[in-house]
């Protein structure tokens, strides 16, 4: 049970970090208990000179002693380009007051493309292989990733799953197919993506495998609605039942003047009243950089009831100087790349930088100015309204221009 709680805690921290695009320095989580907030977990991160998280330590409340004890520690390793190459996870042994190995994963790249990853588990005092994934980029407009599982009894690798992403000529992801290995590759799930005239995701249809005949059949579909500035405001999911699409879930997004989400609300379809009923919502309080400092989750139980909240603070990056006016490739890093909901620009310069993002057709998608002010600056970019595909990010100063490629999945 304890291990399950620890894994859930780690997953929540990972989701929070990805959703914000910049790792908080501190994360404090409260649960709503007996009409009061109960402080239950806290996480503290340290950072390198590039403001990338190095070590994160999670502490949880011991209800018997009313004190916080270490539970998990995550350690990140980066290469000279500040690309992550290894993640180690340890558990705290309270009896012996020391950290114990749990697992780690390594990442290998060719340029900016992830080629392989491999995970290991700590068992009986030795590292044992667990899974490994290999990505192939050789086929035009296609990325294939194969995951294998290590079988300890035979000391051999066995195919486990396969993912194939297909892009159109504009670099938009139009088809994703998941396979599982059952003596041969069998398609388990397929996602078909359709886009509007602004190349924003309009409709996503999921087909899943019928175990009786191995045929892919309709399962769910999600439609997306945007405001006049092309920011997502509504997402509706329907499920396939008795040869027709039936309403299932609805998510709405209320945005502030900067188009940051300040409230999201989820509804479920009631067959009794033939309408959507509220289920839960999330409220965001943000700092001047648009990063959430307070995130409150509530459930609907005839009225809105608090469930949990997180309180976040963010690091102030070290001030560095540079002797050159020229911007170089090494001064700019985009991560993660490929990206999904968000990506971060890590830039080392004392100059103001104009950033422009273009799609493969040369159309300007986003323009921003980054004010570095003699320090390493992290700028988080919201990609929730970007279609999947290839983009080019141009950084321009008074002295020169740098262009980098960004892939959005």
Secondary structure, 3 states (H helix, E strand, C coil): CHHHHHHHHHHHHHHHHHHHCCCCCEEEEEEEECCEEEEEEEEEEEECCCCCEEEEEEEEEECCCCEEEEEEEEEEEECCCCCEEEEEEEEEECCCCEEEEEEEEEEEEECCEEEEEEEEEEECCEEEEEEEEEEECCCCCEEEEEEEEEECCCCEEEEEEEEEEEECCCCCEEEEEEEEECCCEEEEEEEEEEECCCCCEEEEEEEEEECCCCEEEEEEEEEEEECCCCCEEEEEEEEEECCEEEEEEEEEEEECCCCCEEEEEEEEEECCCCEEEEEEEEEEEECCCCCEEEEEEEEECCCEEEEEEEEEECCCCCECCCCCCCCCHHHEEEECCCECCEEEEEEEECCEEEEEEEECCCCEEEEEEEECCCEEEEEEEECCCCCCEEEEEEEECCCCEEEEEEEEC
